[in-house]
Amino acid sequence: MMNQRPYEEHTRPAWRTAFNYVACYVFWLAYGALSFWTILEYRDAVLSLLPVIGPWVMGAVDKFGLLLFGLVALIWVLYLEHYLRTGVEANRFWRRVLIAGAGQGIVLAVALGLQVAAGLLL
């Protein structure tokens, strides 16, 4: 510590940075797949709530709902790649993986909760 200059930057080994980038894209692909599954769960939740409305409206809500959920998931996946990649650069990657996973889990839990609630109502 005595020989260390205050302006010197601590560098990480190259293998650790490479491992974090590989892990970044593995988690990104996994969260992308989980986002696709979440879209399907929200679609099921919306369709389970629709028999109250009627069969003519179900087709339109199904198509536009899937389009809307898909657009939101696409934006989420694109943002998530940037968020995780900059986390590697800022040395906060693993914390960001946990935050993104918790957010994804909460969104998926809401979709499953809506399905359960729709099953109890009907």
C-alpha positions in Angstrom: 0.0 0.0 0.0 2.8 2.4 0.7 4.3 1.9 -2.8 0.9 2.4 -4.5 0.3 5.8 -6.2 -3.2 7.2 -5.7 -3.7 7.8 -9.4 -2.9 4.2 -10.4 -5.9 2.2 -11.6 -6.5 -1.3 -10.4 -6.9 -3.5 -13.5 -8.6 -6.9 -13.6 -7.1 -9.9 -15.2 -8.0 -10.4 -18.8 -9.4 -13.8 -18.2 -11.8 -12.5 -15.6 -13.1 -9.8 -18.0 -13.5 -12.3 -20.7 -15.4 -14.7 -18.4 -17.7 -11.8 -17.3 -18.5 -11.0 -21.0 -19.2 -14.6 -21.8 -21.4 -14.8 -18.7 -23.1 -11.5 -19.7 -24.3 -12.9 -23.0 -25.3 -16.2 -21.5 -27.4 -14.5 -18.9 -28.8 -12.2 -21.7 -29.9 -15.2 -23.7 -31.4 -16.8 -20.7 -33.3 -13.7 -19.7 -34.4 -13.3 -23.4 -35.8 -16.8 -23.3 -37.5 -16.1 -19.9 -39.0 -13.0 -21.4 -40.5 -15.0 -24.3 -42.0 -17.4 -21.7 -43.3 -14.4 -19.8 -45.0 -13.1 -22.9 -46.8 -16.4 -23.3 -47.8 -16.4 -19.6 -49.3 -12.9 -19.9 -51.1 -14.0 -23.1 -52.6 -16.9 -21.2 -53.6 -14.6 -18.3 -55.3 -12.1 -20.6 -57.1 -14.9 -22.5 -58.3 -16.5 -19.3 -59.9 -13.1 -18.3 -61.6 -12.6 -21.6 -64.5 -15.0 -21.5 -66.3 -12.3 -19.6 -66.1 -9.9 -22.6 -67.1 -12.2 -25.4 -65.7 -14.3 -28.3 -65.6 -11.5 -30.9 -63.4 -9.3 -28.8 -61.0 -12.2 -27.8 -59.4 -12.4 -31.2 -58.5 -8.7 -31.4 -57.3 -8.5 -27.8 -55.3 -11.7 -28.4 -53.5 -10.3 -31.5 -52.9 -6.8 -30.2 -52.0 -8.0 -26.7 -49.4 -10.4 -28.2 -48.0 -7.5 -30.3 -47.9 -5.2 -27.3 -46.3 -7.7 -25.0 -43.8 -8.6 -27.8 -42.8 -5.0 -28.3 -42.3 -4.5 -24.5 -40.2 -7.7 -24.3 -38.1 -6.6 -27.3 -37.4 -3.2 -25.7 -36.6 -5.0 -22.4 -34.2 -7.5 -24.1 -32.4 -4.7 -26.0 -32.1 -2.6 -22.8 -31.0 -5.6 -20.8 -28.0 -6.3 -23.2 -26.8 -2.7 -22.7 -27.4 -2.9 -18.9 -25.5 -6.1 -18.4 -22.7 -5.2 -20.8 -22.1 -1.8 -19.1 -22.2 -3.7 -15.8 -19.1 -5.7 -16.9 -17.4 -2.4 -17.8 -18.3 -0.8 -14.6 -17.4 -3.8 -12.5 -21.0 -4.2 -11.3 -22.0 -7.1 -13.5 -23.1 -9.7 -10.9 -25.2 -7.2 -9.0 -27.0 -6.2 -12.2 -27.6 -9.9 -13.0 -29.4 -10.2 -9.7 -31.4 -7.0 -10.1 -32.5 -8.0 -13.7 -33.3 -11.5 -12.5 -35.4 -10.2 -9.6 -37.3 -7.8 -12.0 -37.9 -10.6 -14.4 -39.1 -12.9 -11.6 -41.5 -10.3 -10.3 -43.0 -9.7 -13.8 -43.4 -13.5 -14.3 -44.9 -13.9 -10.8 -47.5 -11.2 -11.6 -48.5 -13.1 -14.8 -48.9 -16.3 -12.9 -50.8 -14.6 -10.2 -53.2 -13.2 -12.8 -53.8 -16.7 -14.1 -54.5 -18.0 -10.6 -56.9 -15.0 -10.0 -58.7 -15.7 -13.2 -59.1 -19.3 -12.3 -60.6 -18.4 -9.0 -63.0 -15.9 -10.6 -64.3 -18.2 -13.3 
